[in-house]
Amino acid sequence: METLERELQELGQVPAPRGFVNRVISAAGVGERYAELETVIGTFFVAWNRAGVTSVGRERPEGGEKADGLPRQLRFDLEGLTEFEQAVLRKTLEIPRGEVRSYSWVAREIGRPRAVRAVGTALANNPIPILIPCHRVVRSDGVIGQYGAGGPEAKRKILDFEGADPDGLARLARQGTRFLGSRTTRIFCLPTCNAARRIQEQNRVPFQDERAAERAGYRPCSRCRPAAQASA
Amino acid sequence: MKAELNERLVRDLDQGFEAMVRDYGQRLFAFAYAMSGNAADAEEVAQDAFVRAHRALRGYDSERIRELQVSAWLHRIALNVLRNRVRRRQPRLVPLEAELQVADRGPGPEGQALNRAAMRELARQLSELPTPHRSAVVLRFVQGLSYQEAASLLGQPEGTVKSNVHRGLAALRRRRQLSEVI
């Protein structure tokens, strides 16, 4: 008899699901603001709330108040995305400007090496393009790949603007070159790695795959991490 | 402390609202959970109630906000949300996946003294009670209101609430005995 009442009381202590408060706040549109962002591929609207940037898109957000500029410190509100999608987007944020990585690189780095296609889908659904630079993820065969915010042409344009030289990259890929090594440091890199760009012409050694590089006595760059389990 | 929240709402509606969701989020979720019988509906109901509250607050003047009994007011909004959902609802078969998805996001109903299965079973049994009995039992025991508070929240005489609580508890006990026998 008493048990029932005590159990009812305990039911009242049931915790709300994680993230509930933030979901409520963003559903109520609290503190939502937006600003225009001019880019080489046109004007975008960046929307954010207290938790961070929620979207970047071509359409002016409906609610919200227009702000003069972007928040000084960019945080991202990835609420509502799956853990996997969040991991993909966070990893993508690490790719430096002027460089690119492949879908399989992202998959490997987040510990899901087989989920290459799922990485592609997660990036295609990136709610915050440009600021979360999904354009810096391309196919490993040098083909530039799809781009949700304006197609492959737009993707090429931003990469070009950022100095990633997409055409040069495609050329290397056509020749079968996936990595570049340095004769002086015996280190091999992804072609757009900042370290690879500083290799002088006469010291530059092209490799088709990581095995070839390792056979030649080269070790992978620790900055761009070109290969799976280099030491294994 | 309550008056402080009202003052915050007067001063800055959005900041005050955030504080309100933090202060009452768990309580309103638990209410919706006990009333709706499952976590997926509970989250929708509680969220919807807060969104409506926010919309309403924007139309209130300072005087009205100062006089607000926040907790009772939120519960009343949630009751309205629940009532409107019942009107348009089809016979509800809770999809197992939905339940699990919500539970996967966080501690959820599990991790309590009452284990997750028992908690769900209790919520399910509650959901089979007629609404007047269920609201009375949930407000009195799950939310821990006095009869007087529950009566004023429901807009019913205290005697009605008492008898609804009594009937609700009796029905719950019968069901439990029954399920033990089976």
Interface residues (C-beta under 8 A of the other chain):
Chain A: M1 L4 E5 E7 L8 Q9 E10 L11 G12 Q13 V14 P15 A16 P17 R18 G19 F20 V21 R23 V24 I25 A27 A28 G29 V30 G31 R50
Chain B: D14 F17 E18 V21 R22 G25 Q26 R27 F29 A30 F31 Y33 A34 A39 E43 A46 Q47 F50 V51 H54 R55 V102 A103 R105 G106 P107 G108 P109 G111 Q112 A113 L114 A118 M119 L122 A123 V137 V138 F141 V142 Q143 G144 L169 L172 R173 R176
